[in-house]
Amino acid sequence: MRTCVGCRGVTAKRELVRIVRTLEGKVEVDPTGKKSGRGAYICPRYHCWEEALKKDRLARALRTTIGPQERQALLAYAQSFKEKVAS
C-alpha cells in the first residue's frame, strides 16, 4: 500500500505511478517501478498530478526542487490521464 502525494489516498502500489529522483538528481516517471533513487507515488488522475506539482508536495516527498522543464514533462505525461477521462 502506498499514499498518493496528490490526494493523500492510500491504494495498492501497482495502481499508482511512481516518480523517482534519480541518483543524478533528475526527476522522472518510472513506469517499471524499479529505477534506483528516491520515489513517490501519484494516482493516475490528472487532478492528483496538478495538486502534487502545484503545492510542491512531490518536490517535498522527493526531497528536491523540480525545475520548470521537469515540471512540464511531468504535466505532459499526466495529460494522458486527462484524455482517458474525456473519452
BELNORFEN-V957626 format. One record per residue. N is the residue number from 1. SS is DSSP state (@ for helix, = for strand, . for the rest). PHI is phi in radians with two decimals (none if undefined). OMEGA is omega in whole degrees, -180 to 180 (999 if undefined). Layout:
{{N SS PHI OMEGA} {N SS PHI OMEGA}}
This chain:
{{1 . none 180} {2 = -2.35 180} {3 = -1.85 176} {4 = -1.27 180} {5 . -1.31 179} {6 . -1.46 -175} {7 . -1.85 -179} {8 . 1.20 177} {9 . -1.34 180} {10 = -1.82 -180} {11 = -2.63 -179} {12 . -1.14 -177} {13 @ -0.98 -176} {14 @ -1.22 179} {15 @ -1.54 -178} {16 = -1.92 177} {17 = -1.77 -179} {18 = -1.61 173} {19 = -1.95 -175} {20 = -2.22 168} {21 = -1.68 -175} {22 . -1.23 179} {23 . -1.11 177} {24 . -1.42 179} {25 . 1.68 178} {26 . -1.45 176} {27 = -1.85 -177} {28 = -2.66 178} {29 = -1.30 179} {30 = -2.03 -176} {31 . -1.14 -180} {32 . -1.45 -177} {33 . 1.32 -175} {34 . -2.15 -179} {35 . -1.17 177} {36 . -1.29 178} {37 . 2.28 -180} {38 = -1.37 -176} {39 = -2.04 173} {40 = -2.51 -175} {41 = -2.12 178} {42 = -2.37 176} {43 = -1.08 176} {44 . -1.42 175} {45 . -2.26 -176} {46 @ -1.01 -179} {47 @ -1.01 179} {48 @ -1.11 180} {49 @ -1.15 178} {50 @ -1.06 -179} {51 @ -1.09 -178} {52 @ -1.09 -179} {53 @ -1.50 -177} {54 @ -1.14 -177} {55 . -1.67 179} {56 . 0.98 178} {57 @ -1.17 -180} {58 @ -1.16 179} {59 @ -1.06 180} {60 @ -1.17 -180} {61 @ -1.15 -180} {62 @ -1.54 -179} {63 . 0.97 180} {64 . -2.73 171} {65 . -1.84 -179} {66 . -1.84 -179} {67 . -1.25 -178} {68 @ -1.04 -180} {69 @ -1.19 178} {70 @ -1.15 179} {71 @ -1.07 179} {72 @ -1.12 179} {73 @ -1.10 179} {74 @ -1.17 178} {75 @ -1.17 177} {76 @ -1.13 177} {77 @ -1.09 -179} {78 @ -1.20 178} {79 @ -1.00 179} {80 @ -1.08 178} {81 @ -1.27 179} {82 @ -1.14 -179} {83 @ -1.20 179} {84 @ -1.12 -180} {85 @ -1.21 -178} {86 @ -1.20 -177} {87 . -1.24 999}}
